[in-house]
Amino acid sequence: MAINPKINISTDENRRSVEFTVSFSEMDKLFDKNIGEFRKQVSMKGFRPGQVPKQLFISRFGDEVYRETIEKVINGDLKNEFEKIVETWKTDEKLEIAAPAEHEELQAERGQDLVYKLNIALNKPLTVQGYKELGIKVPAIVVAEEEIEEIIQDMHKRLAKEVAASRPSKLGDIVKGKYLKQVIAGEEKTLPENPVFGIEISEDMSLKDLKEALIGVSAGEEKEFTVSYPENHQNQELKGKTAEYKVAITEVCELELPARDENLFLMLGAKDEAEFKAKVTDEILKDKQQKARQIAIEEAFNKLIEKNPFPVLEEQIKYMAEKSLQRQRNRYAQEGEEEEIKISKEQLDAMRPEVSRFIQEDRILRSIIEQESLKPTQAQVDARVQEIADSVKMDFASVKDTMRKTGQINNVRENLKLELAQNLLIGESLPEKTQEQE
């Protein structure tokens, strides 16, 4: 097919368009060929199959066949030609596709040239500078004895028994009751079907009004009180508002803690207090190290983005945001319910900062991976597979074999490349394979 492509490069060099022209004579040949193929499949009253006169067939089905012809040309020859052009840009100029091409124009009247125009956003090559001179390190992490003790006390408390107390409530008690009336910002609300509550009166209660109202109450008592909710309250209906309550107290309970002995720590999954403290220390340490690492990496990205400014294309932001919404939709969709997501302006505006930052970080990491030729060792891949195997309580060999067959092992390798680049920014390295995996 004779195709005439016309390539335009916009002034910002990140956007290009290709306009294809197929002459009307070429389109007429294809149309005539398709007419012949479709005539073989169609029968009409008074004519045997395949014997419908050509002009009569065209008068009845010509428009439909021409639309089919256009779709074949666009999705076949023009698509292939466009992909060849883009592949040349990727190979010769090292450009990266930022988002799938968008159709801008289609002129396809019968008897005229077919004109089809595509626009595509492309990222220019990025070579990040200065990533070895950041001087950012993850600080040494210390776990204080107070942190360990706080967790032990919390776990101890969770195993406590509630025992009814025949006295007024005090700090540390649990007050149980039911709502008789709720008025929020002057408007009385309908009570839930089962309007009961149970609230522990703790020293660190954020709602001081509620704490003061529940101290000193007894079973069988009715109580009216007012609570002023802060602007940052998690309940949207109560945020920044004042609520009036009338409640009936049904029970005051005190917590009866079990003895802090070997039996307690056995219930918590350890042979004794020393072992439990060691486990708690390890968990706190891991959590604090992960948070400190993320803070250090974020600081590194902030510096690199400032040192290496590059455009984040709106087309890529929109495409990545739609992909994110699509993944969320597919996660909860039933089989056969998938549909293409079209993001609204409000959704895009809300997601833009986070998506833009992700694109910046991803491009920086991939530039570093390319410059440093980063590649995880087999030992590092095995170490990650071991972590996955441990999390699902399966043996290493079975998990690795399954991941290899499903292709998930490639995802592990790609994720490790990104981690290697992140660690390079903060002077860390990935762990190698453990002795058990040898």
TORDRENSE-768135 format. One record per residue (C-alpha): y, x negated, z. Coordinates in steps of 0.001 Angstrom, whole numbers, plus 500000, padded with zeros to 6 digits. Layout:
N
YXZ ...
***
This chain:
438
500000500000500000 503470498760499138 505410498667502424 508943497355502734 509712496296506335 513320495666507359 513769493785510648 516904494031512777 517668491931515870 520249493353518267 523099491249519657 521423490800523069 518304489297521422 516034491323523690 515734494324521429 514501494494517877 513852497228515380 511660497421512317 512387499959509620 509541500636507211 510029502215503824 507202503616501718 508311504758498269 507967508423497323 505679507425494440 503348505624496875 503386508636499204 502684510920496235 499578508871495344 498290509102498903 499098512811499038 497214513396495785 494218511452497114 494163513509500330 494465516741498347 491330515776496472 489451515046499696 490543518262501425 489768520434498365 486118519401498624 485962520919502103 487802524211501473 486567527430499958 488615530509499052 487635534012498064 486718534063494388 486117530329494163 483114528197494949 483538525438497562 485464522553496076 486535524576493009 489860525951494274 492518525160491607 494670522229492651 498037523999492393 496764527040494279 495396524726496989 498728522868497204 500693526116497478 498527527203500401 497805523939502198 500208521369500753 502497521102503782 499573520649506161 497966517984503964 501277516131503632 501671516061507428 498157514622507653 499134512023505042 502209510995507052 500158510651510256 497586508473508470 500299506204507080 502132505880510419 499050505450512612 497254503257510097 499112500994507702 502522501008509424 501048500533512891 498986497575511680 501967496045509899 504150496456512978 501534494811515203 501371491848512803 505151491426513000 505188491613516799 502283489168517012 504325486727514918 507236487025517358 504872486433520294 503283483395518638 506317481743517024 509056482642519521 506980483114522689 508419486592523192 506705489059525535 506534492815525046 508564494438527817 507509498001527006 505687499834524206 507708500434521035 509638503688520754 510078505775517608 513716506127516635 513692507671513188 511321509376510745 512367510645507329 509379512179505614 510378514900503169 508043515401500244 509451513888497073 511463511261499005 510802507800500374 509183507760503821 511423505921506284 510014505108509728 511895503087512350 510570501569515565 512485499934518418 510914497457520823 512206495634523912 511123491998524281 511478489455527046 512609485998525976 510657483021527337 511463482277530982 511233478795532447 512006479009536143 513835476007537586 514059474712541151 510940476294542611 509762472993544102 512998472282545973 513364475471547991 512435473916551329 511086477221552650 508190477139555109 506415479747557181 507317479057560825 504625478277563392 503351481462564984 502760481811568724 501009484701570458 502400485327573936 500183486347576834 502385489425577295 501490490649573793 497787490351574511 498125492087577863 500098494943576318 497263495664573889 494627495454576616 496593497923578734 496957500260575772 493216500159575035 492488500577578759 494699503643578823 492949505192575823 489721505247577797 491336507010580755 490235510481581887 492678513332582302 492416514788585803 494306517934586822 496970517237589470 498050519971591908 501596518608592259 504838518335590267 504704516002587284 505879512386587421 506055509357585137 502674508585583603 501437512186583727 500526514427580808 502239517794580812 500498520603578918 501937523969578043 502883526419575332 506138527263573605 507688530632574392 510845530170572323 512363527612569925 515992527636568766 517044524835566387 520746524409565587 521387527977566796 518595529533564710 515512530935566443 512307529754564800 508989531567564454 506456530015566792 503301528483565284 500037530406565540 498834528146568353 502077527069570090 500578524603572581 501625521054573392 500560518064575465 503120515340576148 502740512135578117 505805511282580219 506122507571579516 508828505132580561 509701504325576934 510066507888575627 512778507907572958 513914511464573733 515530511112577152 516385514832577348 512708515720576950 511637513121579485 514051514425582119 513070518055581432 509347517426581961 509569515366585147 509032517529588251 507445520563586570 504320522274587943 501499524362586450 502461528056586200 506183527279585902 508467528351583030 511148525922581929 514172526073579629 515824522881578349 517808521391575484 516966518309573397 519434516438571179 517612514670568316 518995511432566809 519946511059563136 516958508790562528 514362511190563935 511212511292561818 511113515111561627 513525516149558856 513984519620560329 515137518189563685 517058515101562515 520543515054564066 520187518564565497 520108520167568950 517154522338569906 516693524760572797 513216525380574188 511552527765576613 508044526734577640 505312527755580047 503653524831581874 499876525352581975 498668522066583460 499823518723584853 497272515902584468 497201512369585734 495329509587583968 492365508102585798 491802504616584436 488292503131584351 487734499912586265 488898496808584421 485515495093584506 482773493947582152 481816497543581302 485333498207580030 485220495281577632 481723496217576517 483124499615575513 485820497732573584 483222495738571656 483295492433573573 480969490849576116 483806490097578529 487573489890578925 487782486356577478 486055487380574252 488203490488573895 491369488448574422 490220485976571762 489677488832569282 493048490384570100 494784487022569796 493225486485566370 494321489926565129 497883489506566416 498055486040564891 496882487251561477 499365490118561482 502309487942562536 501379485226560035 501186487740557204 504592489180558094 506134485720558424 504626484719555087 506090487783553363 509530487047554834 509349483438553588 508215484505550107 510995487100549901 513532484422550840 512095482165548130 512400484894545520 515994485599546563 516897481969545943 515041481747542631 516540484972541295 519991483606542115 519231480231540482 517488481708537428 519325484870536339 517642486825533556 517963490415532328 515606493105533543 515348495510530622 515807499215531234 512901499976528893 510570497890531058 511821499483534271 511184502957532858 507750501992531536 506653500397534829 507975503354536851 506039505797534661 502877503713535030 503295503766538809 503687507554538844 500701507880536496 498499505853538842 499558508024541769 498863511193539777 495445509964538607 494461509058542160 494569512719543180 493786514389539846 490429515968539195 488334514959536210 489961515985532938 493367516665534531 495131513473533372 498390514023531536 501172511783530299 503968511295532828 507576511786531775 509826510436534472 513011512297535411 516384510588535752 516365511235539499 512912509671539891 513896506672537782 517109506103539742 515173506234543016 512497503821541807 514763501429539863 515562498909542661 511922498460543705 510564498334540135 513311495943539003 512518493607541888 508795493730541064 509510492743537450 511713489847538565 509096488530540983 506248488966538514 508059487108535709 509006484277538070 505418483887539278 503979483937535755 506483481302534654 505377479064537524 501700479712536733 502287478599533136 504346475534534052 501861474364536680 498747475516534771 497634477220537978 494034478351538111 491929479187541161 488863477063541802 485452478675541866 485416477988545599 488617479969546069 487235482855543990 484057482830546074 486086482815549284 487902485954548170 484648487642547129 483257486787550575 486229488552552195 485500491643550083 481789491475550927 482566491204554645 484921494205554479 482209496446552958 479414494863555033 477387493746552000 475893490399551105 477934487956549055 475523487650546108 475278491422545528 479035491938545643 479713489010543326 477105490191540818 478568493715540784 482112492433540372 481059490185537522 479362493071535684 482315495439536113 484919492825535238 486542493045538685 486011489311539127 488694488760536475 491141490810538544 490334488574541516 491116485488539440 494436486930538228 495478487924541756 494601484465543018 496800482905540332 499719484924541652 498903483891545232 498729480233544189 502215480547542722 503511482310545842 502012479657548079 503591476925545991 506982478393546939 506298478045550669 504110474944550717 500793476629551457 497385476520549786 494463478921549443 491316478445551532 488250477011549843 484709478369550049 483205478492553523 479991476722554455 478063480020554592 478692480543550867 477224477187549821 
***
